[in-house]
Amino acid sequence: MINKEPEFVWHYFEELSKIPRPSGMEEKASEFVANVAKNHNLPFKKDKVGNVVIQVPATKGFEKSPVVILQGHLDMVCEKNSGTKHDFTKDPIKLIVQGDIVKADGTTLGADNGIGVSMALSLIDDKKAKHGPLELLFTVDEERGLKGANSLSRDFVTGKKLINLDTEEEGAIYIGCAGGTDTVLTLNISREDSKGKCYQIKVSGLRGGHSGADIHEERGNANQILARVLKTLSDKGIEYQIASLQGGSKRNAIPREAFAAIFMDAHSLPAVSKIIKTLNSTMKFELRNVDEGVTIKIKDLQKAELKPFSEKSKKKVLNLLFSIPHGVISYDREIAGLVETSTNFAIIETEEKKLNIITSQRSNITSRMEWAVERVRILGELAGAKATSSGTYHGWTPNLKSELLLQAKKSYKKLSGKEPMAKAIHAGLECGLFGEKFPGLDMISLGPTVKNAHSPDEYVSISSVDRTYKFLKEILLDLAKEK
């Protein structure tokens, strides 16, 4: 057990961590929060996709205060290290407490957004919390394109002020986010008979991370590195065939691992091993102070499930993979340090007759996002690939004059003696959709310090959770006093 303050937050987080909740499979998590409402005799609604809203009455004396919506999402990104045995569809997350942090055992932690959900639920039990009427809104399938939020009916909530609990930086109040879309390139491939012995090339040891919040750190991309390894082998005159390629698993995560199954003459192994060793040193140097844990290895593979690509398909695949862009495209012209537009080379998937390359583009300017998508689309079509885009969602335009923002800044300074930062984030938040669906909604987003979300290195600061929860209660008290 996590015997830390705030008691109720960690209680609910531990309970959530026992519940498998990959995106699209949040039924049990949705049932869990509905049962919390039932057990406390609170009215709630649950829609057909699994979104839940719980109505929490005001504490005594604040019954006439305006309704405030507190919102978080129930799903989590499911990533694990290659050596970790874990089934996200049925196994609980194993929590580890180390000093001031909570992390998981070889998997993503789910603090994104389990901590936000837990802070909202805690207000039901916390007798010291003073607030007006609350609507606790819990959405599903956020990580795959904000699908739960997009499905909300316009009468699901009534409040005119919303605090989203899905950002990960204590001391910052977020008032804007990027929009995004996915672009998939599908390249038809032909195959031929294999020649030689089967080997696996593996790129691993990278940090990965959130393709929005961490993209500016220029962390290593396993897909790009694997493409570079294979292209280098070809450029060095090594004869080999590619049977399959696999890299990354989530469109909104920077890929940490990538694999290639190849066939080649066993006599080529010493030369290939030497090239890979040199590349490994090169990548460690290039990624120093960011991702020097990168490791490139080759090992025997008993068999490949598929025949290798034809030579013609191999050349097309290598040229395309080597050319796919990744990283920051431009920074915001007005907010210093904020990424404006980026693209993530997220996933490589091999099927018998085709190769899928999944990318995601983000921007806080819709026209720039469309331009980034067009660049990837044209690149794919030049290589003979079919391009499709889906999962588009709009951004959230910052409002520095927001009444909710101004009150939150006062509450933070009163509590901590410091001025909070008003910021925008280069990641997708459901606030962009809420702004369209509920016109006139005044919104902010906040949360405790969570690091390395969307990767097995994810952790949350215990002391930061305590301070952020106190900050949330202070805001709610101040808002209740307004009436």
C-alpha positions in Angstrom: 0.0 0.0 0.0 1.0 3.6 -0.6 0.8 5.1 2.9 1.2 8.7 1.8 -0.9 11.8 1.8 -3.4 12.6 0.4 -4.8 9.4 1.7 -7.9 9.2 -0.5 -6.0 10.0 -3.7 -3.6 7.1 -3.2 -6.4 4.8 -2.2 -8.2 5.4 -5.5 -5.0 5.3 -7.5 -4.2 1.9 -6.1 -7.7 0.6 -6.8 -7.5 1.9 -10.4 -4.1 0.3 -10.9 -5.7 -3.1 -10.2 -8.1 -2.6 -13.2 -6.9 -3.3 -16.7 -7.9 -0.2 -18.8 -6.2 0.0 -22.2 -7.8 2.4 -24.6 -11.0 1.0 -25.9 -11.2 -1.5 -23.0 -12.2 0.7 -20.1 -15.5 -1.2 -19.2 -14.3 -2.2 -15.8 -12.8 1.2 -15.0 -16.0 2.9 -16.1 -17.9 0.4 -13.9 -15.6 1.2 -11.0 -16.2 4.9 -11.0 -20.0 4.3 -11.4 -19.8 2.0 -8.3 -18.1 4.7 -6.3 -21.1 6.9 -7.0 -23.6 4.1 -6.1 -21.7 3.3 -2.9 -22.0 7.0 -1.9 -25.6 7.4 -3.0 -24.6 10.0 -5.6 -26.5 10.5 -8.8 -24.6 9.7 -11.9 -24.9 9.1 -15.7 -23.2 6.6 -17.9 -23.5 6.9 -21.7 -23.3 4.1 -24.3 -19.5 4.4 -24.9 -18.7 4.3 -21.1 -18.2 8.0 -20.2 -19.4 8.7 -16.6 -20.4 11.8 -14.8 -21.0 11.9 -11.0 -22.9 14.7 -9.4 -21.4 15.7 -6.1 -23.4 18.1 -3.9 -22.0 21.2 -2.5 -20.6 21.3 1.0 -22.8 23.2 3.5 -23.1 26.9 2.8 -22.1 26.7 -0.9 -25.2 25.2 -2.4 -25.8 28.2 -4.6 -22.3 28.4 -6.0 -21.7 27.7 -9.7 -21.2 24.1 -10.8 -17.6 23.2 -11.6 -16.7 20.2 -13.8 -13.6 18.2 -12.9 -12.5 16.0 -15.7 -10.1 13.1 -16.4 -9.8 10.1 -18.7 -10.0 6.5 -17.6 -7.8 4.8 -20.2 -4.0 4.5 -20.2 -1.2 4.0 -22.7 0.0 0.4 -22.4 3.7 0.1 -23.0 6.1 -2.4 -21.5 9.8 -3.3 -21.8 10.5 -6.3 -24.1 11.6 -8.5 -21.2 8.5 -7.7 -19.1 5.8 -10.3 -18.8 2.5 -8.4 -18.5 -0.9 -8.7 -20.1 -2.5 -5.3 -20.0 -6.0 -6.8 -20.7 -6.0 -8.8 -17.4 -3.0 -8.0 -15.2 -2.9 -5.3 -12.5 -0.2 -2.6 -12.7 2.6 -3.5 -10.2 3.3 -0.3 -8.2 6.8 0.5 -6.8 7.4 3.3 -4.3 11.0 4.7 -4.3 11.5 7.7 -2.1 9.3 10.5 -3.5 8.2 8.6 -6.6 5.7 6.0 -7.6 6.5 4.0 -10.7 5.5 0.6 -12.2 7.5 -2.6 -12.6 8.5 -2.6 -16.3 5.3 -1.0 -17.7 3.6 2.3 -18.0 2.3 3.5 -14.7 -1.1 5.0 -15.7 -0.6 8.1 -13.7 -1.6 9.6 -17.0 -4.5 10.0 -16.2 -5.1 7.8 -13.2 -3.9 10.4 -10.8 -6.3 13.0 -12.2 -9.2 10.6 -11.9 -8.1 9.7 -8.3 -7.9 13.4 -7.3 -11.5 14.0 -8.6 -12.9 10.9 -6.8 -11.1 11.9 -3.5 -13.3 14.9 -3.2 -16.3 12.6 -2.6 -14.6 11.3 0.6 -12.5 14.3 1.7 -14.6 15.9 4.5 -12.1 18.8 4.7 -12.7 19.8 1.1 -15.1 22.8 0.7 -16.7 23.4 -2.6 -19.8 24.2 -4.6 -21.7 21.6 -6.7 -19.3 19.4 -8.7 -19.7 17.3 -11.8 -16.9 14.6 -11.9 -16.6 13.8 -15.6 -14.6 10.6 -16.6 -14.1 9.9 -20.3 -12.9 6.9 -22.2 -10.6 6.2 -25.1 -8.7 9.5 -24.8 -5.3 8.1 -25.8 -6.5 6.9 -29.2 -7.9 10.2 -30.4 -10.2 11.6 -27.7 -13.0 9.3 -28.8 -14.9 9.4 -25.5 -15.0 13.2 -25.4 -16.0 13.3 -29.0 -19.0 11.0 -28.2 -20.4 13.2 -25.3 -23.9 14.4 -25.7 -24.3 18.2 -25.3 -26.5 17.7 -22.2 -24.2 15.3 -20.4 -22.8 18.1 -18.1 -24.2 21.4 -17.0 -21.3 23.3 -15.5 -19.8 26.4 -17.2 -16.3 26.0 -15.7 -14.1 23.0 -16.2 -10.8 21.9 -14.6 -9.1 19.2 -16.7 -6.7 17.1 -14.5 -4.6 15.7 -17.3 -1.4 17.8 -17.5 1.8 16.8 -15.8 3.7 19.8 -14.5 3.2 21.1 -11.0 3.1 24.9 -10.9 1.8 25.3 -14.4 -1.8 26.1 -15.4 -2.4 25.1 -19.0 -4.8 27.1 -21.2 -4.1 25.7 -24.6 -3.1 22.5 -26.5 -2.4 21.3 -30.0 -4.7 19.6 -32.4 -3.6 16.4 -34.1 -4.2 13.7 -36.7 -2.8 10.3 -37.8 -1.4 9.7 -41.3 -0.9 6.0 -42.3 1.2 5.0 -45.3 0.5 1.6 -46.8 3.0 0.2 -49.2 2.3 -3.0 -51.1 5.2 -5.5 -51.1 6.1 -8.6 -53.0 8.1 -11.5 -51.6 10.6 -14.1 -52.8 12.4 -17.2 -51.6 14.9 -16.8 -48.8 18.6 -17.2 -49.1 20.9 -17.8 -46.2 20.4 -17.8 -42.4 17.8 -15.8 -40.4 18.9 -13.1 -38.0 17.2 -10.4 -35.9 18.4 -6.8 -35.7 17.1 -5.1 -32.5 17.1 -1.5 -31.5 16.3 -1.0 -27.8 17.2 0.9 -24.7 15.6 4.2 -25.7 13.4 6.3 -23.4 10.5 6.8 -25.7 7.9 9.1 -24.2 5.0 11.2 -25.2 5.0 12.2 -28.9 3.7 15.7 -27.9 5.0 16.6 -24.5 8.5 15.1 -25.1 9.0 15.7 -28.8 11.2 18.7 -28.2 13.8 16.8 -26.3 14.9 15.0 -29.5 14.9 11.6 -27.9 15.9 8.7 -30.1 13.4 7.1 -32.4 13.8 3.4 -32.7 12.2 3.3 -36.2 14.5 5.9 -37.6 17.5 4.2 -36.1 16.5 0.8 -37.5 16.0 2.3 -40.9 19.5 3.9 -40.7 21.0 0.5 -39.7 19.5 -1.3 -42.7 20.3 1.5 -45.1 23.9 1.5 -43.9 24.2 -2.3 -44.5 23.0 -1.8 -48.0 25.4 1.1 -48.6 28.3 -1.0 -47.3 27.5 -3.7 -49.9 26.1 -6.2 -47.5 23.7 -8.6 -49.3 20.6 -9.4 -47.2 16.9 -9.8 -47.4 14.2 -8.3 -45.2 11.5 -10.7 -43.9 9.7 -8.3 -41.5 9.9 -5.0 -39.7 8.2 -4.0 -36.5 8.7 -0.8 -34.5 6.7 1.1 -31.9 3.2 0.2 -30.8 1.3 3.5 -30.0 0.7 6.4 -32.4 1.1 8.9 -29.6 4.4 7.5 -28.2 7.9 7.9 -29.5 9.0 4.3 -30.4 11.5 2.8 -27.9 12.2 -0.5 -29.7 12.3 -1.7 -33.3 13.1 -5.1 -34.9 14.0 -6.5 -38.3 14.1 -10.1 -39.3 16.6 -10.6 -42.1 18.2 -13.4 -44.2 21.9 -13.3 -45.2 24.9 -15.6 -45.7 26.4 -16.6 -42.3 29.8 -15.5 -43.7 28.6 -11.9 -43.7 27.9 -11.9 -39.9 31.4 -10.7 -38.8 31.2 -7.7 -41.2 27.6 -6.9 -40.2 28.4 -7.1 -36.5 31.3 -4.7 -37.0 29.1 -2.2 -38.8 26.4 -2.5 -36.1 29.0 -2.0 -33.4 30.2 1.2 -35.1 26.7 2.4 -35.5 25.9 1.7 -31.9 28.8 3.9 -30.8 27.7 6.6 -33.2 24.2 6.6 -31.9 25.3 6.7 -28.3 27.4 9.8 -29.2 24.6 11.5 -31.2 22.1 10.9 -28.4 24.4 11.7 -25.5 22.7 13.3 -22.5 19.4 12.4 -24.1 19.2 8.7 -24.9 22.7 7.2 -24.5 21.1 3.9 -23.4 20.4 3.1 -27.0 21.5 -0.4 -28.0 21.7 -2.1 -31.4 22.3 -5.8 -31.6 22.1 -8.7 -34.0 21.4 -12.3 -33.0 20.4 -15.6 -34.6 16.7 -16.1 -35.3 15.4 -19.6 -35.6 12.9 -18.7 -38.3 11.0 -15.9 -39.9 7.2 -16.2 -40.1 7.3 -14.7 -43.7 9.3 -15.0 -46.8 11.6 -12.0 -47.5 10.7 -8.9 -49.5 11.7 -8.9 -53.2 14.7 -6.8 -54.0 12.5 -4.2 -55.6 10.2 -4.0 -52.6 13.2 -3.9 -50.2 14.6 -0.8 -52.0 11.3 1.0 -51.9 10.8 0.2 -48.2 14.3 1.3 -47.2 14.1 4.6 -49.1 10.7 5.4 -47.6 11.6 4.5 -44.1 14.9 6.4 -44.3 13.0 9.5 -45.5 10.0 9.6 -43.0 10.4 12.8 -41.0 10.2 12.9 -37.2 10.4 15.6 -34.6 9.8 19.3 -34.2 8.9 21.2 -37.4 8.5 24.6 -36.0 8.1 26.5 -32.7 5.3 28.9 -31.7 6.0 32.6 -32.7 4.4 34.0 -29.6 4.9 31.6 -26.7 8.6 31.0 -26.1 9.7 27.3 -26.0 6.3 26.0 -27.2 6.4 23.6 -30.1 3.9 24.7 -32.7 4.1 21.8 -35.3 5.6 18.3 -35.1 5.4 14.9 -36.6 6.0 11.5 -35.0 7.2 8.4 -36.9 5.3 6.1 -34.6 4.8 2.6 -35.9 6.1 0.1 -38.5 3.9 -3.0 -39.1 4.6 -5.8 -41.5 1.9 -7.9 -43.1 2.2 -10.6 -45.7 1.5 -8.3 -48.7 2.0 -4.8 -47.3 3.9 -2.6 -44.9 2.1 0.0 -42.8 3.8 3.1 -41.5 1.8 5.0 -38.9 2.7 8.7 -38.2 1.0 11.4 -36.2 1.1 15.2 -36.8 0.3 17.9 -34.2 0.0 21.7 -34.3 -1.8 24.5 -32.6 -2.5 25.9 -36.0 -4.8 23.8 -38.1 -3.4 24.9 -41.5 0.2 24.0 -40.3 -1.0 20.6 -39.2 -2.6 20.1 -42.7 0.6 21.1 -44.3 2.6 18.6 -42.2 0.1 15.9 -43.1 0.5 16.8 -46.8 4.3 16.5 -46.6 4.0 12.9 -45.3 1.3 12.0 -47.8 3.2 13.2 -50.8 6.4 11.5 -49.6 4.5 8.2 -49.3 2.9 8.5 -52.7 6.3 9.2 -54.3 7.3 5.8 -53.0 4.1 4.2 -54.3 2.3 4.1 -50.9 -1.3 4.8 -50.3 -1.9 7.6 -47.7 -4.9 7.9 -45.4 -5.6 10.2 -42.5 -7.9 9.8 -39.5 -8.5 10.6 -35.9 -8.3 14.4 -36.4 -9.1 16.6 -33.4 -8.8 20.3 -33.0 -6.7 22.3 -30.6 -7.6 24.6 -27.7 -6.9 28.3 -28.2 -5.4 30.0 -25.2 -7.4 32.6 -23.4 -5.3 34.7 -21.1 -8.3 36.6 -19.9 -10.1 33.5 -18.7 -11.9 34.2 -15.3 -11.1 30.6 -14.2 -7.4 31.2 -15.0 -7.3 34.4 -13.1 -8.9 32.8 -10.0 -6.6 29.8 -10.2 -3.5 32.1 -10.3 -4.7 33.9 -7.2 -5.4 30.6 -5.4 -2.0 29.2 -6.3 -0.2 32.4 -5.1 -2.1 32.5 -1.9 -1.3 28.9 -1.2 2.4 28.8 -2.3 3.5 32.4 -2.4 4.6 31.9 -6.0 3.2 32.9 -9.3 2.1 30.0 -11.4 2.9 29.8 -15.1 0.1 30.0 -17.7 1.2 27.7 -20.5 0.0 25.8 -23.6 1.1 22.2 -24.3 2.1 20.5 -27.5 -0.2 17.5 -26.9 -3.8 16.8 -27.3 -6.2 17.5 -24.4 -9.9 16.9 -24.4 -10.4 20.6 -23.7 -10.2 21.3 -27.5 -13.3 19.1 -28.1 -15.1 20.4 -25.0 -14.7 24.0 -26.3 -16.5 23.0 -29.5 -19.1 20.8 -27.8 -20.0 23.1 -24.9 -19.7 26.7 -26.2 -18.7 29.3 -23.6 -17.1 26.8 -21.3 -14.3 28.4 -19.3 -11.4 25.9 -18.9 -8.0 25.3 -17.4 -5.9 22.2 -17.0 -3.5 21.2 -14.2 -1.8 18.3 -12.6 1.1 17.1 -10.5 4.6 16.3 -11.8 4.5 13.1 -14.0 7.6 12.2 -16.0 8.1 10.0 -19.0 4.4 9.4 -19.7 3.6 6.8 -22.4 6.8 4.8 -21.5 7.8 2.2 -18.9 9.9 4.9 -17.3 6.8 6.8 -16.3 6.7 8.0 -12.7 4.7 10.5 -10.5 6.0 12.6 -7.6 4.3 11.8 -4.3 5.0 15.2 -2.8 3.8 16.9 -6.0 0.5 15.0 -5.8 0.0 16.3 -2.3 0.7 19.9 -3.2 -1.4 19.8 -6.4 -4.4 18.2 -4.6 -4.2 21.0 -2.0 -4.1 23.5 -4.8 -7.2 22.0 -6.4 -9.1 22.2 -3.2 -8.1 25.8 -2.7 -9.4 26.7 -6.2 -12.7 25.0 -5.5 -13.1 26.8 -2.2 -12.3 30.2 -3.8 -14.7 29.5 -6.7 -17.4 28.4 -4.2 -17.1 31.7 -2.3 -17.8 33.7 -5.5 -21.4 32.5 -5.7 
